[in-house]
Amino acid sequence: MAYTKIIFVAQTGTCREAMAVGIMGDFTLQRPVEILSRGLVVQFPEPMNQKAEAVLISNGINMENFVSQQLTEEDLEDALVFTMEAVQRERILEQYENAVPENIYVLTDYVGDELEILDPYGGALPAYGLCYETLRKSIKKLVKKLNEGEE
């Protein structure tokens, strides 16, 4: 599939999807693509969740000036989309005309991990750290899989 961007999508656009974008920046894809994060319910642009940002910073990732953005029909053009949970994938397929099922995956399903990436929102800082570690493991597999597909 020809894609020019990879979009990580979850609920509000301020936590898991933002962390995923930051983590992706630590890896190298063999083809240049835009890496974006979007939320399914973004009433207004918000900064990244403070605990998520703290975990990223402690791992050497700076996402200064980050603000959440709503997923749009235009976003889905030429995009490979990864959601954190199956329910989010279903919502995209139901609510967006441009949604192509073959281009939208639950991240952990795509890379062969068993569990979805659960939302740490409202939890203590260690929950965010665990979310980061889980995301990083899945994204490392994602990058390997995408790069192998380029050869």
Secondary structure as GFF3:
##gff-version 3
##sequence-region A 1 151
A	DSSP	beta_strand	5	10	.	.	.	ID=ss1
A	DSSP	alpha_helix	16	24	.	.	.	ID=ss2
A	DSSP	beta_strand	34	39	.	.	.	ID=ss3
A	DSSP	alpha_helix	50	58	.	.	.	ID=ss4
A	DSSP	three_ten_helix	74	76	.	.	.	ID=ss5
A	DSSP	beta_strand	79	83	.	.	.	ID=ss6
A	DSSP	alpha_helix	86	95	.	.	.	ID=ss7
A	DSSP	three_ten_helix	101	103	.	.	.	ID=ss8
A	DSSP	beta_strand	104	106	.	.	.	ID=ss9
A	DSSP	alpha_helix	107	111	.	.	.	ID=ss10
A	DSSP	alpha_helix	125	149	.	.	.	ID=ss11
###
